[in-house]
Amino acid sequence: MQLSASGELGLLRELESRGLIVGVEHDAAQIGPDLVVTQDALVEGVHFRFDWISWRELGFRAAAVNLSDLAASGATPEALLVTLAAPASSLTADVIALYEGIGEAGVPVVGGDTTSAAEVVISVTALGRSDRVPGRAGAQPGDVLVVTGQLGAAGAAFRAGAYARPPLRIDEGRALARHAHALLDISDGLVVDAGHIARRSGVRVEIELDGVPLAPGATIDDLGFGEDFELLAAVAEPADLPAIGRVVAGEGVVIRRGGELYELAGWEHFRR
Ligand SMILES: [Mg+2]
């Protein structure tokens, strides 16, 4: 079977069922009592193109998508490791701008690697510390589903030939991690990510689209695009965060708009 047929989630399930990877239900790996580590790569032509993004913005994005997974783990970031693969013809000034963009995230780069490649690949490893990682498996019937900000900006930007600058939700993640039953960042699309909570927790997640705060210029269908990097949490009390749905007994994700069932697409790597 080719990766295009299994899809990213199918591949992970296959590896997990063979015991070759463990703990993938979390946004980041937990090592020891409080160390949290995550890694994400951005590949030219797959995750970005240079006529849509500057080197500096690419650097910030590479850092931010990893810090988003730390935020989803309730972690305080401590350090980044950066591996850059780039064509030998790349300009030094561009690479400096890339690292300046990484620096905008405010977390020190303490190591990594550089190597040559036909196209630019930037892989960031982010390390942080968290007293409590809620994970995705603890959502309970009766919980409320909340988000930390507006959704759809990434999809709207993509339609316009650009990338939205990811938010950094470190403080929000630390606050939510103290009490959330489940917590993750929205990277694959609202339905897919809500589905992670439903599957891992053994519950049904019901989302009411009318309650979802939309970014300027975004439409409901931009919610399926993902890459908004806001946090999605199942909590007993919504506090002051927008409530977009609830957790009930059952399985799967149910999307409603104006009370009617609604079909919302989701992103999955290798399949698009
Ligand atoms: Mg994540």
Boltz pocket constraint, residues with backbone or C-beta under 6 A from the ligand:
constraints:
  - pocket:
      binder: B
      contacts: [[A, 27], [A, 68], [A, 69], [A, 72], [A, 184], [A, 185], [A, 186], [A, 187]]
      max_distance: 6.0
